[in-house]
């Protein structure tokens, strides 16, 4: 009567098409910018999975890219990069492939696990319980209207219920007859007492 109630429903999983679109968008952003926006893919992954490892990897990638930008900014070369600029570009370009590979692997794995959890949640929670497809004839209940079967269940005609008279009752035991006689005597005695006063 006072149980925990129903478990909150899982939010619906995003469609497969939107997942693929987001993956392509973040990979293209990382590749077109030569790794400069690779941190965005790691941020999305960390927000989706909420794992500590993904947050740590996002921090590492963001620090590496910030370091690369600083190295490129302090490069004194006029026409091309010198040592600091080359180091910065190397950092940016070398982070693209590992970030893209990790992002795609973990995002696909996480979406697969979320989809499996969604399917498991929709299955009956009681494995031994099997829903009957054909309803059993039910006796009409006292004062309650009969309910229609669910729409997925086919209804079969139910033969009319015929009321048969109850079988003849057997004679009451002697003890019950004795109690009745004593109650009759008591009620006669009480009537006399009320009438006499």
C-alpha positions in Angstrom: 0.0 0.0 0.0 2.8 2.4 0.9 5.6 1.2 -1.4 8.2 3.1 -3.3 5.9 3.6 -6.3 6.9 3.5 -9.9 10.4 4.1 -11.0 10.8 7.3 -13.0 10.8 6.7 -16.7 14.0 6.9 -18.6 14.1 9.9 -21.0 13.8 8.7 -24.6 17.0 8.0 -26.3 17.9 10.4 -29.1 17.3 9.1 -32.6 20.2 7.4 -34.5 20.2 10.0 -37.1 20.8 12.9 -34.7 23.6 10.9 -33.0 25.3 10.4 -36.3 24.9 14.0 -37.3 26.5 15.2 -34.0 29.4 12.8 -34.4 30.1 14.0 -37.9 29.8 17.6 -36.9 32.3 17.4 -34.0 34.8 15.3 -36.1 34.6 17.8 -39.0 35.1 20.7 -36.6 38.2 19.0 -35.1 39.7 18.1 -38.5 39.0 21.4 -40.4 40.5 23.5 -37.6 43.6 21.3 -37.5 42.9 20.2 -34.0 42.1 23.7 -32.6 38.5 22.7 -31.8 39.2 19.1 -30.8 38.4 20.1 -27.2 34.7 20.6 -28.3 34.4 16.9 -29.1 35.9 15.9 -25.8 33.6 18.4 -24.0 30.5 16.8 -25.6 31.7 13.3 -24.7 32.3 14.3 -21.1 28.9 15.9 -20.9 27.2 12.9 -22.4 29.0 10.1 -20.5 29.6 12.0 -17.2 32.6 9.9 -16.5 35.6 11.2 -14.6 38.0 9.8 -17.1 36.3 11.7 -19.9 36.4 15.0 -17.9 40.1 14.4 -17.2 40.9 13.8 -20.9 38.9 16.9 -21.8 41.0 18.9 -19.4 44.3 17.4 -20.9 43.2 18.2 -24.4 42.1 21.8 -23.5 45.4 22.4 -21.7 47.4 21.1 -24.7 45.5 23.2 -27.2 45.8 26.3 -25.0 49.6 25.7 -24.8 49.7 25.3 -28.6 47.9 28.6 -29.1 50.3 30.3 -26.7 53.3 28.9 -28.6 51.9 30.0 -31.9 51.1 33.5 -30.5 54.6 34.0 -29.1 56.4 32.9 -32.3 58.6 35.7 -33.5 58.7 34.5 -37.2 57.6 37.1 -39.7 56.9 34.9 -42.8 56.8 31.4 -41.2 56.9 29.6 -38.0 60.1 29.1 -36.0 60.6 26.8 -33.1 57.7 27.8 -30.8 55.2 28.1 -33.7 56.3 24.7 -35.1 55.9 23.1 -31.6 52.4 24.6 -31.3 51.3 23.4 -34.7 52.7 19.9 -34.0 50.7 19.8 -30.8 47.5 20.9 -32.6 47.9 18.4 -35.5 49.0 15.5 -33.3 46.0 15.7 -31.0 43.4 15.4 -33.9 43.7 11.7 -34.6 43.7 10.4 -31.0 40.9 12.8 -30.0 38.7 11.8 -33.0 39.3 8.1 -32.5 38.6 8.2 -28.8 35.5 10.4 -29.2 34.0 8.2 -31.9 34.7 4.9 -30.0 33.4 6.1 -26.6 30.4 7.9 -28.0 29.3 4.9 -30.1 29.8 2.6 -27.1 27.9 4.9 -24.7 24.9 5.2 -27.2 24.8 1.4 -27.6 24.7 0.9 -23.8 22.0 3.6 -23.4 19.9 2.0 -26.1 20.4 -1.5 -24.5 19.3 0.0 -21.1 16.3 1.6 -22.8 15.3 -1.8 -24.3 15.8 -3.6 -21.0 13.7 -1.0 -19.2 10.8 -1.5 -21.6 10.8 -5.3 -21.0 8.7 -6.7 -18.1 10.5 -6.5 -14.8 9.2 -9.8 -13.7 10.7 -12.5 -15.9 8.3 -15.3 -14.6 5.2 -13.2 -15.4 3.7 -14.0 -18.8 0.7 -12.0 -20.0 -2.2 -14.1 -21.2 -3.3 -13.3 -24.7 -6.8 -14.8 -24.4 -9.0 -13.6 -21.5 -10.6 -16.1 -19.2 -14.3 -15.8 -18.6 -14.9 -13.7 -15.5 -17.8 -13.8 -13.1 -19.5 -10.4 -12.8 -18.3 -8.6 -9.7 -20.6 -7.0 -7.2 -21.4 -3.5 -8.1 -18.5 -3.0 -10.5 -19.0 -2.7 -14.2 -17.1 -5.3 -16.2 -14.0 -3.9 -17.9 -13.2 -4.3 -21.5 -10.1 -6.2 -22.3 -7.0 -4.3 -23.6 -7.0 -3.5 -27.3 -4.3 -6.0 -28.1 -6.2 -8.9 -26.6 -8.8 -10.7 -28.7 -12.1 -11.1 -27.1 -13.9 -14.4 -27.4 -17.6 -14.7 -26.8 -18.4 -15.8 -23.2 -21.4 -18.1 -22.7 -24.1 -16.7 -20.5 -23.9 -17.5 -16.8 -26.8 -19.5 -15.5 -27.7 -19.3 -11.9 -28.4 -22.6 -10.3 -30.2 -22.9 -6.9 -27.9 -23.7 -4.0 -27.8 -27.3 -2.9 -30.1 -28.2 0.0 -28.4 -27.3 3.3 -27.7 -30.0 5.7 -29.3 -30.0 9.1 -27.6 -27.7 11.7 -25.5 -29.4 14.3 -27.0 -30.0 17.8 -24.8 -27.3 19.4 -26.3 -24.5 17.2 -29.8 -25.7 18.0 -29.0 -25.6 21.8 -27.6 -22.0 21.5 -30.7 -20.9 19.6 -32.9 -22.3 22.3 -30.9 -20.6 25.0 -31.1 -17.3 23.1 -34.9 -17.7 22.8 -35.2 -18.3 26.5 -33.1 -15.3 27.3 -35.1 -13.0 25.0 -38.4 -14.3 26.6 -36.9 -13.6 30.1 -35.9 -10.0 29.1 -39.3 -9.3 27.6 -40.9 -10.4 30.9 -38.5 -8.2 32.9 -39.3 -5.1 30.7 -43.0 -5.7 30.9 -43.1 -6.4 34.7 -41.5 -3.1 35.6 
